[in-house]
């Protein structure tokens, strides 16, 4: 959708606020990328269980909703380990 709007605006000679995000010559070396990388490594290296079935990040307990949530990619699991939201594609491994 964004691509079609960017092309439309380019044809009409208008500036599109999303164009810089999709520019092929953009740089991804930004402070936020560094922060996200550090957080991902920290979550992968945290010696806790349960771990996300997607890529193994340490899950965080959400007491308000009684769920386990993955800070790396957003998977959510019920208190019993049932998958609620992707990208994980299986329930938690309970031992």
LINURRA-V59091 format. One record per residue. RES is the residue in one small letter. D_CENTER is the distance of its C-alpha to the mean C-alpha in Angstrom with 1 decimal. Layout:
res = [RES;RES]
d_center = [D_CENTER;D_CENTER]
//
This chain:
res = [x;x;x;x;x;x;x;x;x;x;x;x;x;x;x;x;x;x;x;x;x;x;x;x;x;x;x;x;x;x;x;x;x;x;x;x;x;x;x;x;x;x;x;x;x;x;x;x;x;x;x;x;x;x;x;x;x;x;x;x;x;x;x;x;x;x;x;x;x;x;x;x;x;x;x;x;x;x;x;x;x;x;x;x;x;x;x;x;x;x;x;x;x;x;x]
d_center = [20.4;19.7;21.5;24.5;24.7;24.6;27.3;29.3;29.3;30.3;33.2;34.2;34.0;31.5;28.7;25.2;22.6;19.8;21.9;20.9;17.2;18.5;21.4;21.8;23.4;20.7;19.7;16.2;17.9;16.9;16.8;13.2;12.2;14.6;13.3;9.7;11.6;13.9;11.5;10.0;13.7;14.8;12.7;13.9;17.4;17.8;20.7;19.9;19.7;18.2;15.5;12.7;14.3;11.4;11.5;13.4;11.5;13.7;13.2;14.2;16.9;16.7;20.5;20.7;19.3;20.3;17.0;14.9;11.2;8.7;7.3;5.4;3.3;5.3;8.5;11.6;15.1;18.5;20.8;22.6;19.6;19.4;16.1;15.3;11.9;10.2;8.9;11.4;14.8;17.2;18.4;18.4;21.3;23.8;26.7]
//
